């Protein structure tokens, strides 16, 4: 049993029409008709909210339609894998090239023409498609965004929802001019690529997709060596005197330290742990709390007194101590002068 048959049976049982289901799912009646006649493949469950809306209207258990759709799509994919992929349409390629940075367009065009639908063309097309699909998926639930895009491309709100659903199901082998006209063209301002490292930058239309340009790196990098391999770090963890009260966040911080060939000792990690805990080395986002000298520290504390004083509190206490000692010296010198006068 597939999605189409289940939906048809429920429509008959409930005595409702396809247009009622289209209204509930916020799509066009034509789209529902094409789904039920199997002219269109059901959209992927993880890319759309249409199945939740349909299930609620048809009074079906949540998740049933999406499971059937997923199974139907997998069967379709198995049958289509035997066919070789078709190259991009010339119009799609031209749109992608016209969005390329002017100083790279001629060079990229030459590669595209020399290697039709080769590695570079697939890489660029796939990345542009991924960026735009991510935006479309995030904004699918936004009526304002859909209305805005619909006005730009001359479609109704319901038609735009259908176009988004179909676009989220497309891939680099099946991208159409409708996908380009509705999404790639209005959403992408420009793109650039470093042909040495294959690093890409995609600049989006700020009106439709505010934010910074999207950047992607494709260069191979040497993996960082885990810090647990450091002998000193291992001994630090085994020594409960040094690391016994270290919490998970502190250990993770120590793991990320790098030394450019040097081999720190367990004592280094202990001192670094104490530095990490010292409030004088980090400013708290909260208002400073001043602790007066002479007050008791929390029970079980192993840190020195300055751990419980903020920097301003220490400075103030030092000033008070300095004044007190100055007064004591002045009082002492005055008492000495009186004693000498009496002796005379």
N, C-alpha and C positions, 0 to 999 in steps of 0.2 A: 504494500500500500504506500502511495506517495502523497506529497503535500496536496497536489491538485485534487485527487480523489477525496481526501478527507475534507477539504474545504467545500467541495461541491455537495457532499453528503450533508454537512452541517447547514449549508445554506438552504437546502431542501427541507431539512428537519425543522429549522427555525422559521421557515417561510419568509426569508428576506432575500433581497436582490444583490447582485454584484455591486451596484452603485452604492448600496448601503455599506457594504464592506469597504469599498474604496474610500468613502467618507470617513469611516471609523479609523482606517489605516493612514489617512491623510495622503492618499495617492490618487492618480487618475483612474477612472473606470476602465480605460483602455489598457492600463498596466495590469489590472486584476484579470481582465479578459485574456491577455496574452499569457499570464501565469497559469491560468486554469486550462488553457488549450495547449500548454507545454511549448509555446513559441518562445518563451523566455525561461531561462534557468532560474530557480528560486535563489534569492540573494543569500550570501553567506551569513549564518546566524550571528557571528561575532562582529559584524560590521553594520548592523541595522537594528532598529527597534520595531520593525514592521510586524514581527511574529508576536511580540507581546500585545500589540494593539489588536491584531487579528484574533488571538486566543481569547482576549477579554471580550471582544464583540461576539465571537462564536461560542463562548462559554465552554472553552476547552481547558484542560489542565495546562498550567504554565510550563513551557519547555517541550511539549509534545510536537508542535509544528516545527520548531527549530531542529529537533533531533531528526525528524523525517527529511527536512531540507538538507541537513548535513549529509545524510546517507545518500540522498539523490544526487547531490553534487559530487560526491566521491565516485559514484558509479559512472557519472558523466566524464569525470577526469580520467578514469581508467581507459575508457573507450577512446578518448581524444589523444592519449599519449602516443598512439601509433602514428599519428599524422605529424609530418615535419613542420616546424614553426615557419610562418610566413613573415617576410620582411616588413618593415614599417611602410605605411603609405607615404608617397612622395610629399603629400601635403603636410603630414605630421612631421616628417623630417625637416621640411622648410620652416615650419613654425618653431621647432626646437632650435634650429640654426639661427633664425632671426633674433632669438632671445639671447644668443651667446654674446659675450663681450666683444666689441668691435675689433680689438687687437688680436683676438684668437679665432674669430669666425672663419677666416680663409684657411687657416691651418687645420682647424677641426673639420671643416667641410671637405678638405682634400682627403683626410683620413676616412671620413664617412663614405665618400665616393669610391675610394680605393678598396675599402673593406665593408661592403654593404651589410648592415646589421651585424657587424663584427663586435669585438669585445668593448671597444670604446663607445660605440653607438648604443649598445645595450646598457652599458654602465650608466651613461648620462641619462638615457631615457628612463631607466628604472629608478634612479635617484630622484629625478624631477617628479616622477609619478608617485613615489613614496611620500615626498614632501607634501604634494597637493592632496593626496588621499588622506594623510594624517589630519590636515586642516579640515577637509570635508567631513571626516568622521567626527571630529570634535564639535563642529558647528551644526551637525545634522539636527540636533534638538533645539537649535536657536531659530525661532521664527523670523526675528529681525534680520539675521544674516542671510537666510534663505530668500526672504523678500528682496533684500538688497541685490543679491546675485541674480535673482530672477529678473529684476528690472534691467540689469546690465545686459543680460543676454536675450531679453525680450520673451520671457516665458512666464507662465502663471506659477503661483506658489506650489500647487499640487504637481504640476509638471516638473518643477525644480526638484521636488522630493524624489520623484521617480528617477530623474537624471542622476541625482546623487547616489541612490541605491544601486543603479546600474554601473555607475562609475566606480564605486567601491568594490565591485566584483571584477573589474577589468584587470588585465595584466599587461606586461610589456609586449606580449605577442599579439594582443587583441585591441590595442588602443585605437580609438576611432577619431575622426574629425570632430564629432559631436563632443567627445571628451575634451579635445583641445579647445574648441570654441567656448565650452561652458566652464572649464576649470583652468587648464594650463595657460591659456592666453590671458584671461583676466587676473589670475592669481600670481603668476610669475612675472616679475619685472625684468629680470635678467639673471644670467648665470655665467660663471667663469670656472675654468679648470686649469690646474697646473699639470701639464702633460708629463712632467718628470716624476711627480709624486702622486698624481691623480687626486690631489686635494681639490674639493669642489666648494664653491660658495654660491648660494642661491639667494637672490634678493627678491622679496615678495612685495606685492602691492599693499602698501601700508593702510589703505582704506579698507581692504578686505581681510588682511592678515597682519595686524600690527605686531611689531617686535623687531628684533635684530635679524640680520641675514643668517641663514642656516649654513653652517660650515661642516664639512665632512673630510676626514682623513682616511687615506687608503694605503699609506706606507706601512711596510713591515717594520716592527720595532722589536728589539730584544726584550724578552720578558724580564721583569725585575726579580732578582734573586730573593727568596723569602728570608726575612731577617732571623727566623728561628735557627738558621744554619750557623749564625755567629756563635762561636764557642763561649764567649763571655756572656751572651744573652742566655744561653742554655744554663750555664752555671748560676747566673743570677736567679733564674726561675726555680732551680733546684734548692738554692739556699733560702730557707724559710726565714732566716734572720733578716735577710736583705729584702726579700719580695713577699714576705708572709701576709702583709696587709694590703698589697696592691690589688686594686679592683680591675675589672675587665677593661674598662675604658682606658685606664692608665697603661695596662699591658699592651693594648692595641696601639696606643700612641708610641710606646717604646719600640714596637715592632717596625714602625714606619721610618725610623731614623736610618740615615745612610751615612757612610764614613769614607768613601773613596779609597778603599784598600786598607784603611786602618782597622785594627782589631781592638775594640774597647774591652775593658775588664769588667767583671761583675760590679765592682765598686763604682764604675762610671754610671751604670744604669741605676744604681741606688741613689747616687747624687742627682742624677737627672730626674728621678722620681720625686726627690725632695724639692727640687727646683720647680717641678710641675705643680706641687701642692702649695708652694709659697705664694700667698695672696699679693705680695709686693711685686711679683713678676707679671701678674695679670690683673686687669681692671674689671671689676664686676659691673654688669649692666645696672645693678640695683644701687640705691643710694648707700654711700659708705657708712658703716657702723663703727663707732669709736668705742674702744674698750679701755678703761682707765687702768693704769698700773696698780697692782695690788689686788685686783679682783681675781677670783679663782678661775682656772681653765676648766673646760668640760672634762668630765670624768673619762679616764682612759686615753687622754690626749698624749701624744708622744712628740708633738711639734713644739718648738720654742715659743716664748711669749709673743714674738713679733708675728707669728702666724695668725694671731687673733686681733691684731691691730692693723688698721688701715694706715696708709702712709701719712695722712694728715694728722691722725691721732698720735703717731710717734713723734712727728715734728713738734706738735703742741706740748707733749709731755717733756721732750728734751728742753724746750724753751722754759717751761716751768722749773725743771730741775736746775737749769743754769741760773735762773733768777734766785732760786732758793740758796744755792751755793754762794752766789755773790753777796746776798744779804748776810749769810753766816760769816763770810770773810770780813765784811764791813763791821759786823757786830764784834767779831774777835779783835780786830785792830783797834776799835774804839775802847773796848774793855782794857786792852794792854796799855793804852795811853793814860787811862785813869789810874791804873796801878802804879805806873811810873811817877805820876804826879804826886800820889800819896806818899810814895817812898822818899821823895825829895822833902 
